[in-house]
Structures are given as structure tokens and as C-alpha cells.
């Protein structure tokens, strides 16, 4: 009896196991069928055979059979990434990190390396943007990181913003003010006699507010030449002394100038009197005590950064003239450093000259032309010149003067291959910048909406 019961239980267990296996198999078949239907629903269409020109195929798909490539089907959302003109090629990874791209990548830039590789035609840079958009912060970071790469820099500081940076990297800060104890000589001999003459004519024309006559220009140039030969290094005060003949020494040199120009001393004195009186204001007038003597001996100009702070004169009507003298002196010191290195047979350290509020120089007769000519020469001498402006409407004036300043600004910008454009804020200003710089409508639209510290 027990054996019969055991066999019956075994048969029931076997039948139950078979039923469970059948249910599992059925469930598996259902799952596989569902998966197959899902795959058929989501599967892409079979690839098409696209016939294309053989030459194009060789460029796009090397190694494929001539005349055919497998097709690909996708959504327009993804295929737009394949558009070949979506983005330009990146610059080579050279120099310090300047910022971060919109894709989150580090942006590296070194004008000297790019110029050496002929990727740009000029190392000069123009920085433009509305007040408070981050121009000064960008320039401070740029100079600090270029210092790590061994670059020397000089800054014409109109607002007194670069003092902390100079102290941080061991630089020199020169503060100029009328009647102060520090003096700089814009007619420094390091610039060379030709540059001395050009600068003197530019400063005199700026002080007069008009162009120089042929007699005035010749008298100034010949005076510089004779002073170089007789006094070692001329100053603006020396030039005034000769032209006005206030001392026996000055009258003697004026007579020699007249002889060199085949003129009578009295006639030369009359012809150059207006120029002499205009320069006299820099020596004995309300602008004295800054550029009317030899450079102060206690100043150290071999530091990695030299900041010339003229913020005391920011509101002066004569700021353009003072900036011209200051730029000339800074340029002379950069030239002196380069000449010393060349004489010693060592590599010349690359240098950077920053001119803040550059738009103030352009309306000054003679000064804007001199600045443009100097920047043209500087780029061939291992120097990067950086001009900083707020907006192009600052350059607009009435009549011929407005056309002249815009022409000078265009010329200076034409000598720059790098533009750092911060937000303009005003759409009209953005459109004016786009017109002068040749920007597209899309770039102009972006320019008017950029936030702070975005360029």
C-alpha cells in the first residue's frame, strides 16, 4: 500500500513539474515575441545605398568602394552637428590661459607665438566695451599671466587701476602730477633723434591746436639736432630756451639754427614764437613739473611692469597732450631695454605697451598721427601694443575733425589683428562697432547682449 501511494505521489509531482515548465516556456515565448515586436518598431530603416561623386567619396570615406557609401538616417537635431561650417578651427595651445570658452575649454593665447607662426599679421590688440564690462580685469589678468612667461610690460594708467598689480609682481609705479617731484623726459635719447623730432612736432601741434607751418616744423627739428650735439639729451625746457632766446646760450643756439635754415635769427624767432609759447605751458604754466626736465634718477625702469599713473590729470582738458608725452617716454624706455639686449647679444624680451583711454589722444592734432605711426613701428620690434576704448561714439566730432578722428581710429584698429570685444549695451553702439570692424549681423546681436566679464 505504501509503495502504491508513493508511486502516485511521484506521478502527480511529475505532472505538476511539466505544467510549470510549460507555463515558463509559454511566458518566455510571450516575452520574446514582445521583444521582437519592440525591436521591429524601434529599428531604423535598412540602410540605403547613396551614389555620390567618386572624388568626394575619396575625401570623405577613404577605403570604401568607389561610388558608394552606406547611408545614415537620423533626426535633424543630431545631424546639425555634422554641418562643416558650424565652428572655426581652434588656435594652437600656446601661451597662458586667458579664459574659458563657451564649451568649457581653456582658451590659450600668445600674440607673439601666433605672429611668429604667421597665424596673425600683427601682435597688436584692441580692447573695446562699455564701462563696467570687465576690460580692466581682463587686462590685469592678461599682464599677470604674460609676466609668468617672461614678458615685460608698460601701462599708461589714466584711472590709477594698476598699482596693486605692479606691487604684486615687483613693478614700478610712477605717479605724475603738476608741480610734483618726479619728472619724465619724453625727448629721451634712447628713442633716437628721428623719433625725438617727430614727437616734438606732435606735442607742439597738440599744444597749438593746429598743424605746424613749415618754418615751425623745421625750427623744432633743427633745434633737437643741435641740442643732441651740444647738451647730451634735450628737454622741452631746453627747446623753449633756444626758440625764445632767453639766455645767452639759447640765443647762440638759435643763431646756429637760423644759419642752418638759411634764415635770419629775428625772422626765425618770429616764425617760431607761437610754437615756443605753446611748449612754454608744459614748462612754466599749469602743466609744469611733469615733462619739463630730465627723467628723475631714482626711478627704476628695469622692473617687469612699469605703470605710469596720470590719474591726477584725468579731468584735464590737456590730457591728450600729456598722454602723448607719457606714451613717448614709455616707448623710449622699451626701446632702451631692447637696444641694451641687442648690444649684449642676448635675446630681447618681448614687451607689451597698454594705452588706456586711447580715444583721448585721437582728437589732439598731431598726437593721433604720431601714435598711429609709432604703433606701426612697434609691431616690427617685438612689441605688442594694446589700445583700450569704450565706444566709437567717443571719436565722433563735428565736421572735418570728426572724420579725422574716425580715420585715425580705423587706421589704428587696422593695425590690430586681435579684438577683445566686451558688451556694448547700446544696440546703436554695437552696430557702429560692427560697421567699423566688419562684423556680421549675428556678431553685432551678440555684442549688444554680452554680460559682465564675457567677451
C-alpha angles and dihedrals in degrees: 000000000000091000092053091049092049092053092049092051090049092052091050091050091049092051091048091050091051091050091051091049091050091051091049092049091048091049090049091051090051092049092048091049091051091049091050091051090049092051092049090050096049100034116111120243115272112275116270124224109241119198114210136166111289094230092056091048092055089056097044103036114022112197098024122122111279112262101016139071129174112260127234130209123201142138124284088242091069102030092062088075088068093060103121097217097050095108138005123244115275125251116255115269097259132142132357127338108264101178146309127289123231087259092057096254124133114259113217123191136175116166094197094054092045090048091049090053091047093240088128128028096218134025091214118118136202121204116196135172148112122291113280096020096114108269095133093045091051093050094048091051090045094052093044093053093043087054088061087058092053099260121149120217141192124196131197098212113198096171103037095246103132102060095099092049092051092051091047094057098033099260134152125254118201114191115197127194135155111281092011127145096243121079133184125198112219089190093065112158093231089078092061129244096275092054090046090056094046092049094047091052091048094049092046093049089049092051091048094045092225141068120282123254118238091255093050093049093047092047092052094048094047091046091056090048094052093044091053089053096045110028105030098234123021125221132197088254090056091052091051091048092055097044094047095036093221094157136036090251091051093048090050092053092044089056090052090049089052091050091050090052094043091242137122117258093237092049091048090049092053094045094050099037096099091050091048093050091049091054090044089070090065090052108036105008135074092301097054124125100049112067103007101094146030118305113274110261097219094067119103112213099173093082120115091251129031116191118193105200114200095158090125087070098043093116095042119120087220095055091114091058092047091048090053091053091045094050090049092053094046090048091050091054092050089049091049092053091050094048092050091052092048092049091051092049095239130128114279113240112235113247137205127209117196119196111191120200089015092167089074091068098054099070091053108099110243095002096082092051091049092050092050092049092047093052091052090056096042095060089060091053101060096269132127115211118201122194121194123204136164105211139343093240087073087071097054117105138159123291120322093355092060091049090049095053092047090049091052092047091051090049092051092046090048088060090056123082097182122065122185105196119192124185116300096197094201116078091214090056090048091051091049090051090048091051094051095042099037096243123170123246090255092053091048090052091051091046093059093052105043115128129222117304091009120118 
